[in-house]
């Protein structure tokens, strides 16, 4: 005749299985926390003043930047708005020559219409490092910086230094941005003993 566990042993086993099931459910159902965006800086060199406008209804979270400080837009360096891995692409009928920087945690930035690349494909770049030259390649009517910030492939409201630039103006010379993207300072020297 088979022996069944005693009543207290059965209760303990049921309690243990219930606890294990509840723990497993909590682990698999709990949403993963959203990762904070990097502190993005302007995609153009330190001290320069640029104006920007909304790109179009086709690309809801994109801005086009042109210089507003008397400098010429075409030929101006484009710089990384945050550190990450740069990938080079070319799409002659659309974005032209462009770079996508993967900042980790699902965050990427796009820099379209480059006249030239300044970094090799797959290079790790620092915030403020030159990545290309502003141009008008692809489907573009003039030199400008077309810039986007994406999280998990979805365009986000563009923020610089943690401050949203929305609502976006519909034309240039309504809002301006002076870059403080002066690069990542070098680490302090190692003391010699």
N, C-alpha and C positions, 0 to 999 in steps of 0.2 A: 504494500500500500504506500503510494507516494506521500511524502511529507510536505506540507505547505508551510510557509513562514508563519510565525506567530503573528497575532494581531498587531502588537507594537512594532514588529519588524516590517510588516506590510505598510503601516502608517509612515514609518521612517523612509521606506523606499518610495512611496508615493510622494512624500514631501520633497525628497531629493530630486525626483524626476520633474516635479512641478517647478522647482527652483531652477533646474537646468534649462527647462523649456522657456521659462520667463527670461532668463539671462540671455539665451540665444536669440529670442525675439527682440529684446532690447538692443542687442548688438547689431542685428541685421536691419532693424527699422530706423534706428537713430540716423538722422541726416548728418552728412559731413559738414563741418563748419566752412563757411565761405572764407577764402583766403583774401587778405587785404591786398589792395592794389599797391604796386610800387609807388613811390613818390615821383611821379613823372615830372620832368622838366620840359621846357620848350624845345622843339626839335631843330633849333637854329642856334648859332653861337652866342656866347655870353656878351651881354651889353647891347645887342642889336634890337631894334624896335621894328616889329612887324604888325600888320593889320590882318584880319582874318574874316572869312565869311563862310556860311554854310555851303556845303558842296552842292547838294541837290536832294530832292525828295527820293531819288533812287538810292542814295546812300545816306541814311538818316543820321548817323553818328560819325560824320567826317567833316573836317575843316580844311579849307585851302588858305595858305598863308602867303603873303607877298610882303616884301620889305617896305617900310614906311619911314625909314630914317635917312633917305637920300641915296642909299646904296642900291646897286643893281641886284635884282633877285636871281636871275640866271647866273650860274657860276659860283654862287655862295655855297659854302659847305652846309650839308645837313648833318646833324649830330644825334647820337642816341639819346633818347629822352629818359632811358633807364638802362642799367646793365643787362646783358643777356647774350644769347647766341644769335648771330646774324645769318640769315639765309638770303641768297641772291636769286632773283627771278627776272624773267623778261616776258612781257605780253604786249607785242607791238600794236595790237588793235585796242588795247584798254589802258592798263596801268603803266605801260612802257617798261622801262627798267625800274625795278623796285626791290626794296629790302623789307623783310619781315624779321623783327627781333622777338625771340621767345624769351620772356623774362621769368619763366617758371610759374608754377601755381595756376596755370591756365591763362596767364596774361601775355598778350602779344601787342606789338605796335607795327603799323604799316607806314612806309615812306615811298610814295609813288613818283613817277616821272623823272627819275634821276638821269642826268646826262652822263654820269660816270659813277662807278663803284669805287669806294676807298678802302674796302676790307675784303678779304677772301671769303668765299662761301664757307659757313660753319665756324667762323671766327668768334671768339668770345670778345665782346666789346664792353667798355666801361661807359658809364653815364657821361655824356659830354664829348665822347670820342667821335671824330669825324667818320661817317659811314658812307658818304657819297657827296655828289655835287648836284645842286638844284638845277633842274632842267625842264624840258617840255616834251619828253618822249611819250609815245603812245597816243591815246586819244586826249589831247591837251591843246588848249588854245593859246597858251603862253606859259612862260616859266613860273612855277609856284611850288610850294611844298603841300602836297596832299597828304594828310595825316589822319590816322585812325588809331583808337585804342580798343582792343577786343578782350573779352573774358570768355573763355571756352568757345571761341569762334563767333561770338555775338558782339556786335558793335556796342560800345558803352558811351555814355555822356563823357566828353573829353574834359579831363581835369588836369590842371598844371599846378604843382605844389600843393595838391590836395584840395584845390578850389575849382569848382565847376566853371566852365566857360559858357554854359547854357544860361539863358536862351541864346542861340547863335544868331548873329546878324545876317541879314539877307544880302548884304553887299559890303564891299571893303570901305575902310575909313570911317567906320562907326565905332569899332572897338579895336584896342591895341594891346600888344603884349611885349614887354621888354624881357629878354631872356636873362635868367640868372643861372643858366646851364653852363657853368664854368668848369665842368669836369669833376672827376673824383680826385680829391687831394691825395697826394702820395702818402703812404704810411710813414709814421715817424721813424727816424733812423734807429737802427738797433744799437744800443749802447755797447761800447767796447770796454772790456775789463782787463 
